[in-house]
Amino acid sequence: MRLTHMLDLSTLASQNVEQFIPHRQPMVLISNLLEYETDNLLTQTQILVTSPYFDDKLQGVANYVGIEYMAQSIAALAGVEAHLREDIIRVGFLLGTRKLKMHIPHFKAGEIYQTKVTRLYQEESGLAVFDCKIMHQQQVVAEANVNVFQPQDSSAYITEATD
């Protein structure tokens, strides 16, 4: 890990996730950033009864929410990289997935899951592909290739609906 004057990566896990992603509570779904290396980030999500999308019947969070754990981990990687280059946090767009596999029916209450995102490919335009894996106790419980787009000017892609 490289250290900069702006971001001490050795203390990454103790820093507030919200400073690295464009999301705000209650929609921050990842709990901590654990490890950063170029093109890679490892995050952690703790499932609590107060977690967004917690389902009392399941006593956990449905597995399809895992795609958002992956997407927010990708956003956090972009945020860490933005901090390292002293840039702003930009909004990105989840375009889709390939090779999505969910090996568990839900994320269980009281458990901790880790999401590893690895950039496979990125264009100058902001289009990128990531290999994502969610692990529980060193076992892969969900995986996908995730396609995202992070333009320099997201406002050009977001318009408000007017009546």
VMD Tcl script that builds the backbone (N, CA, C; Angstrom):
set m [mol new atoms 489]
animate dup $m
set s [atomselect $m all]
$s set {name element resname resid chain x y z} {
  {N N MET 1 A 0.830 -1.191 0.000}
  {CA C MET 1 A 0.000 0.000 0.000}
  {C C MET 1 A 0.865 1.241 0.000}
  {N N ARG 2 A 0.478 2.203 -0.814}
  {CA C ARG 2 A 1.165 3.487 -0.848}
  {C C ARG 2 A 0.493 4.437 0.130}
  {N N LEU 3 A 1.274 5.238 0.797}
  {CA C LEU 3 A 0.719 6.250 1.691}
  {C C LEU 3 A 0.885 7.611 1.035}
  {N N THR 4 A -0.127 8.449 1.194}
  {CA C THR 4 A -0.013 9.820 0.697}
  {C C THR 4 A -0.283 10.764 1.859}
  {N N HIS 5 A 0.046 12.011 1.653}
  {CA C HIS 5 A -0.223 13.008 2.693}
  {C C HIS 5 A -1.720 13.187 2.883}
  {N N MET 6 A -2.486 12.891 1.866}
  {CA C MET 6 A -3.917 13.153 1.897}
  {C C MET 6 A -4.731 12.014 2.493}
  {N N LEU 7 A -4.289 10.779 2.279}
  {CA C LEU 7 A -5.054 9.618 2.700}
  {C C LEU 7 A -4.091 8.574 3.231}
  {N N ASP 8 A -4.175 8.294 4.514}
  {CA C ASP 8 A -3.320 7.282 5.131}
  {C C ASP 8 A -4.006 5.935 4.954}
  {N N LEU 9 A -3.551 5.164 3.973}
  {CA C LEU 9 A -4.195 3.889 3.660}
  {C C LEU 9 A -4.042 2.866 4.768}
  {N N SER 10 A -3.075 3.049 5.662}
  {CA C SER 10 A -2.915 2.102 6.765}
  {C C SER 10 A -4.061 2.219 7.761}
  {N N THR 11 A -4.783 3.333 7.730}
  {CA C THR 11 A -5.928 3.513 8.633}
  {C C THR 11 A -7.252 3.509 7.867}
  {N N LEU 12 A -7.253 2.931 6.688}
  {CA C LEU 12 A -8.435 2.921 5.823}
  {C C LEU 12 A -9.662 2.366 6.542}
  {N N ALA 13 A -9.504 1.273 7.284}
  {CA C ALA 13 A -10.643 0.619 7.941}
  {C C ALA 13 A -11.299 1.499 9.005}
  {N N SER 14 A -10.556 2.449 9.549}
  {CA C SER 14 A -11.127 3.296 10.602}
  {C C SER 14 A -11.821 4.537 10.052}
  {N N GLN 15 A -11.761 4.741 8.740}
  {CA C GLN 15 A -12.334 5.941 8.148}
  {C C GLN 15 A -13.792 5.725 7.748}
  {N N ASN 16 A -14.556 6.788 7.751}
  {CA C ASN 16 A -15.969 6.735 7.411}
  {C C ASN 16 A -16.149 6.449 5.920}
  {N N VAL 17 A -16.892 5.384 5.612}
  {CA C VAL 17 A -17.142 4.982 4.226}
  {C C VAL 17 A -17.731 6.127 3.420}
  {N N GLU 18 A -18.578 6.945 4.051}
  {CA C GLU 18 A -19.271 8.032 3.333}
  {C C GLU 18 A -18.338 9.048 2.697}
  {N N GLN 19 A -17.087 9.141 3.156}
  {CA C GLN 19 A -16.168 10.096 2.528}
  {C C GLN 19 A -15.610 9.582 1.203}
  {N N PHE 20 A -15.922 8.319 0.857}
  {CA C PHE 20 A -15.394 7.724 -0.372}
  {C C PHE 20 A -16.470 7.394 -1.405}
  {N N ILE 21 A -17.741 7.482 -1.050}
  {CA C ILE 21 A -18.811 7.131 -1.990}
  {C C ILE 21 A -19.821 8.271 -2.072}
  {N N PRO 22 A -20.560 8.355 -3.179}
  {CA C PRO 22 A -21.547 9.431 -3.305}
  {C C PRO 22 A -22.857 9.135 -2.579}
  {N N HIS 23 A -22.970 7.999 -1.916}
  {CA C HIS 23 A -24.185 7.610 -1.191}
  {C C HIS 23 A -24.202 8.225 0.204}
  {N N ARG 24 A -25.390 8.387 0.744}
  {CA C ARG 24 A -25.561 8.866 2.121}
  {C C ARG 24 A -26.542 7.954 2.846}
  {N N GLN 25 A -26.493 7.977 4.172}
  {CA C GLN 25 A -27.410 7.153 4.974}
  {C C GLN 25 A -28.846 7.517 4.643}
  {N N PRO 26 A -29.743 6.589 4.597}
  {CA C PRO 26 A -29.606 5.186 5.002}
  {C C PRO 26 A -29.168 4.262 3.878}
  {N N MET 27 A -28.666 4.795 2.768}
  {CA C MET 27 A -28.331 3.958 1.614}
  {C C MET 27 A -26.863 3.558 1.524}
  {N N VAL 28 A -26.110 3.763 2.590}
  {CA C VAL 28 A -24.740 3.264 2.637}
  {C C VAL 28 A -24.829 1.819 3.116}
  {N N LEU 29 A -24.504 0.884 2.244}
  {CA C LEU 29 A -24.693 -0.530 2.566}
  {C C LEU 29 A -23.410 -1.229 3.001}
  {N N ILE 30 A -22.252 -0.676 2.662}
  {CA C ILE 30 A -21.006 -1.302 3.104}
  {C C ILE 30 A -20.560 -0.656 4.412}
  {N N SER 31 A -19.955 -1.453 5.280}
  {CA C SER 31 A -19.606 -0.992 6.625}
  {C C SER 31 A -18.214 -0.387 6.724}
  {N N ASN 32 A -17.241 -1.017 6.074}
  {CA C ASN 32 A -15.848 -0.587 6.203}
  {C C ASN 32 A -15.080 -0.847 4.916}
  {N N LEU 33 A -14.024 -0.068 4.726}
  {CA C LEU 33 A -13.045 -0.324 3.679}
  {C C LEU 33 A -11.866 -0.993 4.375}
  {N N LEU 34 A -11.434 -2.137 3.868}
  {CA C LEU 34 A -10.398 -2.890 4.574}
  {C C LEU 34 A -9.018 -2.775 3.945}
  {N N GLU 35 A -8.921 -3.019 2.627}
  {CA C GLU 35 A -7.606 -3.028 1.981}
  {C C GLU 35 A -7.707 -2.442 0.582}
  {N N TYR 36 A -6.724 -1.612 0.248}
  {CA C TYR 36 A -6.646 -1.042 -1.096}
  {C C TYR 36 A -5.301 -1.403 -1.713}
  {N N GLU 37 A -5.339 -1.794 -2.964}
  {CA C GLU 37 A -4.173 -1.913 -3.831}
  {C C GLU 37 A -4.625 -1.373 -5.173}
  {N N THR 38 A -3.704 -0.982 -6.023}
  {CA C THR 38 A -4.067 -0.474 -7.343}
  {C C THR 38 A -5.052 -1.430 -8.012}
  {N N ASP 39 A -6.191 -0.888 -8.462}
  {CA C ASP 39 A -7.245 -1.637 -9.157}
  {C C ASP 39 A -8.009 -2.631 -8.280}
  {N N ASN 40 A -7.808 -2.622 -6.970}
  {CA C ASN 40 A -8.465 -3.575 -6.069}
  {C C ASN 40 A -8.890 -2.902 -4.774}
  {N N LEU 41 A -10.046 -3.343 -4.264}
  {CA C LEU 41 A -10.480 -2.891 -2.946}
  {C C LEU 41 A -11.211 -4.037 -2.266}
  {N N LEU 42 A -10.992 -4.161 -0.970}
  {CA C LEU 42 A -11.703 -5.126 -0.142}
  {C C LEU 42 A -12.536 -4.345 0.860}
  {N N THR 43 A -13.850 -4.624 0.880}
  {CA C THR 43 A -14.756 -3.949 1.810}
  {C C THR 43 A -15.420 -4.986 2.706}
  {N N GLN 44 A -16.108 -4.483 3.712}
  {CA C GLN 44 A -16.805 -5.343 4.663}
  {C C GLN 44 A -18.224 -4.841 4.851}
  {N N THR 45 A -19.152 -5.780 4.979}
  {CA C THR 45 A -20.546 -5.462 5.265}
  {C C THR 45 A -20.999 -6.324 6.429}
  {N N GLN 46 A -21.463 -5.676 7.480}
  {CA C GLN 46 A -22.014 -6.403 8.623}
  {C C GLN 46 A -23.527 -6.348 8.523}
  {N N ILE 47 A -24.166 -7.496 8.625}
  {CA C ILE 47 A -25.622 -7.573 8.514}
  {C C ILE 47 A -26.231 -7.437 9.901}
  {N N LEU 48 A -26.999 -6.376 10.073}
  {CA C LEU 48 A -27.681 -6.088 11.339}
  {C C LEU 48 A -29.179 -6.006 11.086}
  {N N VAL 49 A -29.979 -6.102 12.140}
  {CA C VAL 49 A -31.430 -5.962 11.964}
  {C C VAL 49 A -31.787 -4.556 11.500}
  {N N THR 50 A -30.869 -3.619 11.650}
  {CA C THR 50 A -31.090 -2.237 11.195}
  {C C THR 50 A -30.516 -1.994 9.794}
  {N N SER 51 A -29.936 -3.028 9.170}
  {CA C SER 51 A -29.360 -2.878 7.831}
  {C C SER 51 A -30.448 -2.558 6.815}
  {N N PRO 52 A -30.135 -1.687 5.843}
  {CA C PRO 52 A -31.098 -1.463 4.764}
  {C C PRO 52 A -31.449 -2.799 4.105}
  {N N TYR 53 A -32.709 -2.960 3.768}
  {CA C TYR 53 A -33.244 -4.153 3.108}
  {C C TYR 53 A -33.297 -5.387 4.005}
  {N N PHE 54 A -33.095 -5.205 5.317}
  {CA C PHE 54 A -33.210 -6.349 6.228}
  {C C PHE 54 A -34.641 -6.880 6.181}
  {N N ASP 55 A -34.782 -8.180 6.075}
  {CA C ASP 55 A -36.081 -8.844 5.986}
  {C C ASP 55 A -36.271 -9.708 7.232}
  {N N ASP 56 A -37.279 -9.368 8.037}
  {CA C ASP 56 A -37.529 -10.111 9.275}
  {C C ASP 56 A -37.798 -11.591 9.013}
  {N N LYS 57 A -38.512 -11.898 7.935}
  {CA C LYS 57 A -38.805 -13.303 7.608}
  {C C LYS 57 A -37.527 -14.091 7.336}
  {N N LEU 58 A -36.630 -13.486 6.582}
  {CA C LEU 58 A -35.361 -14.146 6.248}
  {C C LEU 58 A -34.365 -14.116 7.407}
  {N N GLN 59 A -34.567 -13.165 8.316}
  {CA C GLN 59 A -33.566 -12.862 9.340}
  {C C GLN 59 A -32.227 -12.558 8.663}
  {N N GLY 60 A -32.351 -11.732 7.629}
  {CA C GLY 60 A -31.178 -11.324 6.884}
  {C C GLY 60 A -31.568 -10.436 5.720}
  {N N VAL 61 A -30.677 -10.313 4.769}
  {CA C VAL 61 A -30.873 -9.486 3.582}
  {C C VAL 61 A -30.857 -10.416 2.367}
  {N N ALA 62 A -31.841 -10.271 1.492}
  {CA C ALA 62 A -31.942 -11.119 0.298}
  {C C ALA 62 A -30.655 -11.066 -0.520}
  {N N ASN 63 A -30.316 -12.172 -1.154}
  {CA C ASN 63 A -29.042 -12.263 -1.878}
  {C C ASN 63 A -28.916 -11.250 -3.018}
  {N N TYR 64 A -30.038 -10.853 -3.633}
  {CA C TYR 64 A -29.939 -9.919 -4.765}
  {C C TYR 64 A -29.398 -8.553 -4.357}
  {N N VAL 65 A -29.422 -8.223 -3.081}
  {CA C VAL 65 A -28.844 -6.959 -2.609}
  {C C VAL 65 A -27.314 -7.013 -2.730}
  {N N GLY 66 A -26.790 -8.204 -2.871}
  {CA C GLY 66 A -25.347 -8.369 -3.043}
  {C C GLY 66 A -24.795 -7.585 -4.219}
  {N N ILE 67 A -25.592 -7.415 -5.265}
  {CA C ILE 67 A -25.130 -6.636 -6.414}
  {C C ILE 67 A -24.860 -5.188 -5.999}
  {N N GLU 68 A -25.642 -4.676 -5.051}
  {CA C GLU 68 A -25.394 -3.315 -4.560}
  {C C GLU 68 A -24.171 -3.274 -3.646}
  {N N TYR 69 A -23.921 -4.357 -2.889}
  {CA C TYR 69 A -22.671 -4.411 -2.113}
  {C C TYR 69 A -21.481 -4.324 -3.068}
  {N N MET 70 A -21.586 -5.034 -4.193}
  {CA C MET 70 A -20.529 -4.996 -5.198}
  {C C MET 70 A -20.401 -3.591 -5.792}
  {N N ALA 71 A -21.529 -3.004 -6.183}
  {CA C ALA 71 A -21.520 -1.674 -6.809}
  {C C ALA 71 A -20.969 -0.612 -5.857}
  {N N GLN 72 A -21.361 -0.658 -4.582}
  {CA C GLN 72 A -20.837 0.331 -3.642}
  {C C GLN 72 A -19.352 0.113 -3.365}
  {N N SER 73 A -18.905 -1.120 -3.439}
  {CA C SER 73 A -17.471 -1.383 -3.276}
  {C C SER 73 A -16.695 -0.825 -4.460}
  {N N ILE 74 A -17.261 -0.940 -5.664}
  {CA C ILE 74 A -16.643 -0.329 -6.850}
  {C C ILE 74 A -16.611 1.193 -6.690}
  {N N ALA 75 A -17.716 1.765 -6.224}
  {CA C ALA 75 A -17.771 3.215 -5.989}
  {C C ALA 75 A -16.717 3.631 -4.964}
  {N N ALA 76 A -16.541 2.810 -3.926}
  {CA C ALA 76 A -15.547 3.126 -2.899}
  {C C ALA 76 A -14.132 3.067 -3.471}
  {N N LEU 77 A -13.861 2.107 -4.357}
  {CA C LEU 77 A -12.549 2.059 -5.018}
  {C C LEU 77 A -12.322 3.341 -5.805}
  {N N ALA 78 A -13.323 3.756 -6.566}
  {CA C ALA 78 A -13.212 5.014 -7.322}
  {C C ALA 78 A -12.998 6.188 -6.370}
  {N N GLY 79 A -13.660 6.160 -5.223}
  {CA C GLY 79 A -13.512 7.226 -4.235}
  {C C GLY 79 A -12.131 7.267 -3.613}
  {N N VAL 80 A -11.582 6.114 -3.290}
  {CA C VAL 80 A -10.214 6.061 -2.749}
  {C C VAL 80 A -9.242 6.614 -3.786}
  {N N GLU 81 A -9.418 6.184 -5.045}
  {CA C GLU 81 A -8.533 6.678 -6.105}
  {C C GLU 81 A -8.687 8.185 -6.306}
  {N N ALA 82 A -9.916 8.692 -6.198}
  {CA C ALA 82 A -10.144 10.141 -6.310}
  {C C ALA 82 A -9.425 10.881 -5.185}
  {N N HIS 83 A -9.513 10.373 -3.957}
  {CA C HIS 83 A -8.801 10.997 -2.831}
  {C C HIS 83 A -7.299 10.988 -3.067}
  {N N LEU 84 A -6.779 9.887 -3.593}
  {CA C LEU 84 A -5.335 9.798 -3.825}
  {C C LEU 84 A -4.856 10.803 -4.863}
  {N N ARG 85 A -5.730 11.137 -5.846}
  {CA C ARG 85 A -5.333 12.137 -6.853}
  {C C ARG 85 A -5.863 13.526 -6.522}
  {N N GLU 86 A -6.417 13.661 -5.307}
  {CA C GLU 86 A -6.959 14.928 -4.822}
  {C C GLU 86 A -8.057 15.440 -5.742}
  {N N ASP 87 A -8.963 14.539 -6.111}
  {CA C ASP 87 A -10.070 14.828 -7.007}
  {C C ASP 87 A -11.380 14.693 -6.223}
  {N N ILE 88 A -12.478 15.065 -6.860}
  {CA C ILE 88 A -13.794 14.951 -6.231}
  {C C ILE 88 A -14.360 13.542 -6.420}
  {N N ILE 89 A -15.314 13.174 -5.566}
  {CA C ILE 89 A -16.027 11.904 -5.694}
  {C C ILE 89 A -17.099 12.101 -6.763}
  {N N ARG 90 A -17.095 11.235 -7.759}
  {CA C ARG 90 A -18.060 11.341 -8.854}
  {C C ARG 90 A -19.100 10.232 -8.775}
  {N N VAL 91 A -20.282 10.527 -9.287}
  {CA C VAL 91 A -21.351 9.538 -9.379}
  {C C VAL 91 A -21.034 8.588 -10.529}
  {N N GLY 92 A -21.319 7.321 -10.307}
  {CA C GLY 92 A -21.163 6.314 -11.356}
  {C C GLY 92 A -22.496 5.613 -11.575}
  {N N PHE 93 A -22.568 4.864 -12.648}
  {CA C PHE 93 A -23.803 4.169 -13.010}
  {C C PHE 93 A -23.535 2.676 -13.177}
  {N N LEU 94 A -24.349 1.862 -12.541}
  {CA C LEU 94 A -24.303 0.415 -12.715}
  {C C LEU 94 A -25.007 0.098 -14.021}
  {N N LEU 95 A -24.300 -0.483 -14.977}
  {CA C LEU 95 A -24.879 -0.779 -16.284}
  {C C LEU 95 A -25.435 -2.192 -16.367}
  {N N GLY 96 A -24.817 -3.115 -15.675}
  {CA C GLY 96 A -25.288 -4.494 -15.734}
  {C C GLY 96 A -24.234 -5.450 -15.216}
  {N N THR 97 A -24.585 -6.732 -15.262}
  {CA C THR 97 A -23.680 -7.770 -14.783}
  {C C THR 97 A -23.611 -8.909 -15.791}
  {N N ARG 98 A -22.548 -9.660 -15.685}
  {CA C ARG 98 A -22.392 -10.913 -16.425}
  {C C ARG 98 A -21.882 -11.937 -15.434}
  {N N LYS 99 A -22.179 -13.166 -15.702}
  {CA C LYS 99 A -21.675 -14.270 -14.884}
  {C C LYS 99 A -22.087 -14.138 -13.424}
  {N N LEU 100 A -23.276 -13.596 -13.169}
  {CA C LEU 100 A -23.762 -13.430 -11.799}
  {C C LEU 100 A -24.129 -14.786 -11.209}
  {N N LYS 101 A -23.566 -15.069 -10.053}
  {CA C LYS 101 A -23.881 -16.310 -9.334}
  {C C LYS 101 A -24.067 -15.973 -7.865}
  {N N MET 102 A -25.220 -16.350 -7.340}
  {CA C MET 102 A -25.498 -16.187 -5.915}
  {C C MET 102 A -25.515 -17.594 -5.307}
  {N N HIS 103 A -24.577 -17.865 -4.426}
  {CA C HIS 103 A -24.435 -19.205 -3.873}
  {C C HIS 103 A -25.184 -19.392 -2.553}
  {N N ILE 104 A -25.773 -18.322 -2.048}
  {CA C ILE 104 A -26.561 -18.392 -0.813}
  {C C ILE 104 A -27.890 -17.670 -1.039}
  {N N PRO 105 A -28.946 -18.051 -0.312}
  {CA C PRO 105 A -30.245 -17.401 -0.514}
  {C C PRO 105 A -30.342 -16.012 0.122}
  {N N HIS 106 A -29.542 -15.769 1.165}
  {CA C HIS 106 A -29.565 -14.461 1.817}
  {C C HIS 106 A -28.306 -14.276 2.668}
  {N N PHE 107 A -28.076 -13.012 3.016}
  {CA C PHE 107 A -26.980 -12.645 3.908}
  {C C PHE 107 A -27.548 -12.635 5.323}
  {N N LYS 108 A -27.013 -13.450 6.200}
  {CA C LYS 108 A -27.592 -13.699 7.520}
  {C C LYS 108 A -27.275 -12.617 8.543}
  {N N ALA 109 A -28.267 -12.334 9.386}
  {CA C ALA 109 A -28.107 -11.376 10.482}
  {C C ALA 109 A -26.961 -11.813 11.389}
  {N N GLY 110 A -26.178 -10.825 11.808}
  {CA C GLY 110 A -25.079 -11.089 12.714}
  {C C GLY 110 A -23.787 -11.523 12.027}
  {N N GLU 111 A -23.835 -11.740 10.730}
  {CA C GLU 111 A -22.654 -12.196 9.996}
  {C C GLU 111 A -21.947 -11.024 9.305}
  {N N ILE 112 A -20.688 -11.238 9.007}
  {CA C ILE 112 A -19.874 -10.242 8.326}
  {C C ILE 112 A -19.423 -10.831 6.990}
  {N N TYR 113 A -19.583 -10.038 5.933}
  {CA C TYR 113 A -19.219 -10.458 4.580}
  {C C TYR 113 A -18.184 -9.491 4.031}
  {N N GLN 114 A -17.297 -10.000 3.208}
  {CA C GLN 114 A -16.287 -9.159 2.582}
  {C C GLN 114 A -16.485 -9.179 1.075}
  {N N THR 115 A -16.364 -8.014 0.461}
  {CA C THR 115 A -16.503 -7.889 -0.987}
  {C C THR 115 A -15.181 -7.438 -1.574}
  {N N LYS 116 A -14.669 -8.211 -2.523}
  {CA C LYS 116 A -13.418 -7.887 -3.220}
  {C C LYS 116 A -13.776 -7.466 -4.637}
  {N N VAL 117 A -13.361 -6.269 -5.028}
  {CA C VAL 117 A -13.579 -5.788 -6.393}
  {C C VAL 117 A -12.214 -5.585 -7.051}
  {N N THR 118 A -12.124 -6.061 -8.299}
  {CA C THR 118 A -10.892 -5.958 -9.073}
  {C C THR 118 A -11.218 -5.405 -10.449}
  {N N ARG 119 A -10.595 -4.290 -10.804}
  {CA C ARG 119 A -10.813 -3.696 -12.129}
  {C C ARG 119 A -10.152 -4.585 -13.179}
  {N N LEU 120 A -10.951 -5.041 -14.134}
  {CA C LEU 120 A -10.439 -5.855 -15.231}
  {C C LEU 120 A -10.097 -4.999 -16.443}
  {N N TYR 121 A -10.878 -3.910 -16.624}
  {CA C TYR 121 A -10.768 -3.124 -17.849}
  {C C TYR 121 A -11.375 -1.752 -17.599}
  {N N GLN 122 A -10.754 -0.710 -18.137}
  {CA C GLN 122 A -11.353 0.624 -18.051}
  {C C GLN 122 A -10.958 1.441 -19.267}
  {N N GLU 123 A -11.958 2.131 -19.828}
  {CA C GLU 123 A -11.734 3.032 -20.959}
  {C C GLU 123 A -11.608 4.460 -20.459}
  {N N GLU 124 A -11.025 5.313 -21.259}
  {CA C GLU 124 A -10.925 6.742 -20.936}
  {C C GLU 124 A -12.299 7.368 -20.715}
  {N N SER 125 A -13.316 6.854 -21.406}
  {CA C SER 125 A -14.680 7.393 -21.307}
  {C C SER 125 A -15.296 7.186 -19.931}
  {N N GLY 126 A -14.742 6.260 -19.128}
  {CA C GLY 126 A -15.302 5.953 -17.823}
  {C C GLY 126 A -15.997 4.606 -17.765}
  {N N LEU 127 A -16.101 3.930 -18.896}
  {CA C LEU 127 A -16.684 2.597 -18.941}
  {C C LEU 127 A -15.673 1.606 -18.370}
  {N N ALA 128 A -16.136 0.739 -17.459}
  {CA C ALA 128 A -15.217 -0.209 -16.820}
  {C C ALA 128 A -15.924 -1.520 -16.501}
  {N N VAL 129 A -15.113 -2.566 -16.338}
  {CA C VAL 129 A -15.601 -3.883 -15.951}
  {C C VAL 129 A -14.809 -4.335 -14.728}
  {N N PHE 130 A -15.531 -4.864 -13.746}
  {CA C PHE 130 A -14.922 -5.327 -12.504}
  {C C PHE 130 A -15.291 -6.776 -12.226}
  {N N ASP 131 A -14.329 -7.519 -11.711}
  {CA C ASP 131 A -14.592 -8.843 -11.167}
  {C C ASP 131 A -14.917 -8.629 -9.689}
  {N N CYS 132 A -16.064 -9.135 -9.255}
  {CA C CYS 132 A -16.504 -8.926 -7.871}
  {C C CYS 132 A -16.802 -10.266 -7.206}
  {N N LYS 133 A -16.379 -10.383 -5.964}
  {CA C LYS 133 A -16.655 -11.581 -5.183}
  {C C LYS 133 A -17.051 -11.167 -3.768}
  {N N ILE 134 A -18.122 -11.765 -3.269}
  {CA C ILE 134 A -18.508 -11.582 -1.872}
  {C C ILE 134 A -18.154 -12.876 -1.150}
  {N N MET 135 A -17.430 -12.728 -0.035}
  {CA C MET 135 A -16.976 -13.889 0.718}
  {C C MET 135 A -17.514 -13.873 2.136}
  {N N HIS 136 A -17.707 -15.061 2.641}
  {CA C HIS 136 A -18.075 -15.256 4.047}
  {C C HIS 136 A -17.148 -16.336 4.580}
  {N N GLN 137 A -16.348 -15.983 5.551}
  {CA C GLN 137 A -15.376 -16.911 6.141}
  {C C GLN 137 A -14.534 -17.597 5.055}
  {N N GLN 138 A -13.968 -16.795 4.158}
  {CA C GLN 138 A -13.066 -17.225 3.089}
  {C C GLN 138 A -13.740 -18.040 1.980}
  {N N GLN 139 A -15.063 -18.159 1.999}
  {CA C GLN 139 A -15.784 -18.890 0.954}
  {C C GLN 139 A -16.592 -17.908 0.101}
  {N N VAL 140 A -16.497 -18.045 -1.226}
  {CA C VAL 140 A -17.236 -17.168 -2.135}
  {C C VAL 140 A -18.723 -17.515 -2.044}
  {N N VAL 141 A -19.536 -16.479 -1.723}
  {CA C VAL 141 A -20.990 -16.683 -1.608}
  {C C VAL 141 A -21.757 -15.964 -2.717}
  {N N ALA 142 A -21.077 -15.076 -3.457}
  {CA C ALA 142 A -21.683 -14.385 -4.591}
  {C C ALA 142 A -20.544 -13.877 -5.467}
  {N N GLU 143 A -20.795 -13.838 -6.794}
  {CA C GLU 143 A -19.759 -13.361 -7.706}
  {C C GLU 143 A -20.398 -12.862 -8.987}
  {N N ALA 144 A -19.706 -11.927 -9.630}
  {CA C ALA 144 A -20.196 -11.374 -10.898}
  {C C ALA 144 A -19.112 -10.523 -11.536}
  {N N ASN 145 A -19.242 -10.338 -12.843}
  {CA C ASN 145 A -18.525 -9.279 -13.527}
  {C C ASN 145 A -19.511 -8.128 -13.624}
  {N N VAL 146 A -19.129 -6.963 -13.155}
  {CA C VAL 146 A -20.024 -5.815 -13.081}
  {C C VAL 146 A -19.523 -4.731 -14.032}
  {N N ASN 147 A -20.431 -4.248 -14.884}
  {CA C ASN 147 A -20.127 -3.180 -15.840}
  {C C ASN 147 A -20.631 -1.860 -15.270}
  {N N VAL 148 A -19.757 -0.864 -15.255}
  {CA C VAL 148 A -20.115 0.445 -14.711}
  {C C VAL 148 A -19.662 1.551 -15.667}
  {N N PHE 149 A -20.231 2.726 -15.445}
  {CA C PHE 149 A -19.859 3.903 -16.223}
  {C C PHE 149 A -19.751 5.070 -15.264}
  {N N GLN 150 A -18.578 5.712 -15.232}
  {CA C GLN 150 A -18.360 6.884 -14.386}
  {C C GLN 150 A -17.826 8.013 -15.261}
  {N N PRO 151 A -18.754 8.831 -15.769}
  {CA C PRO 151 A -18.323 9.943 -16.632}
  {C C PRO 151 A -17.682 11.063 -15.819}
  {N N GLN 152 A -16.916 11.893 -16.487}
  {CA C GLN 152 A -16.332 13.064 -15.818}
  {C C GLN 152 A -17.424 14.018 -15.359}
  {N N ASP 153 A -18.504 14.144 -16.144}
  {CA C ASP 153 A -19.607 15.046 -15.811}
  {C C ASP 153 A -20.908 14.257 -15.782}
  {N N SER 154 A -21.270 13.754 -14.610}
  {CA C SER 154 A -22.487 12.935 -14.498}
  {C C SER 154 A -23.750 13.756 -14.712}
  {N N SER 155 A -23.695 15.057 -14.523}
  {CA C SER 155 A -24.898 15.883 -14.698}
  {C C SER 155 A -25.387 15.844 -16.145}
  {N N ALA 156 A -24.499 15.559 -17.076}
  {CA C ALA 156 A -24.901 15.455 -18.473}
  {C C ALA 156 A -25.765 14.219 -18.723}
  {N N TYR 157 A -25.747 13.270 -17.768}
  {CA C TYR 157 A -26.499 12.031 -17.911}
  {C C TYR 157 A -27.707 11.960 -16.984}
  {N N ILE 158 A -27.840 12.940 -16.125}
  {CA C ILE 158 A -28.962 12.973 -15.170}
  {C C ILE 158 A -29.798 14.197 -15.464}
  {N N THR 159 A -31.079 13.992 -15.715}
  {CA C THR 159 A -31.969 15.117 -15.927}
  {C C THR 159 A -33.143 15.001 -14.975}
  {N N GLU 160 A -33.636 16.129 -14.559}
  {CA C GLU 160 A -34.809 16.131 -13.682}
  {C C GLU 160 A -36.065 16.081 -14.525}
  {N N ALA 161 A -37.024 15.300 -14.053}
  {CA C ALA 161 A -38.315 15.238 -14.732}
  {C C ALA 161 A -39.090 16.506 -14.407}
  {N N THR 162 A -39.669 17.101 -15.413}
  {CA C THR 162 A -40.474 18.307 -15.187}
  {C C THR 162 A -41.872 18.056 -15.679}
  {N N ASP 163 A -42.832 18.662 -15.024}
  {CA C ASP 163 A -44.250 18.514 -15.420}
  {C C ASP 163 A -44.639 19.546 -16.426}
}
mol reanalyze $m
mol bondsrecalc $m
mol representation Tube
mol addrep $m
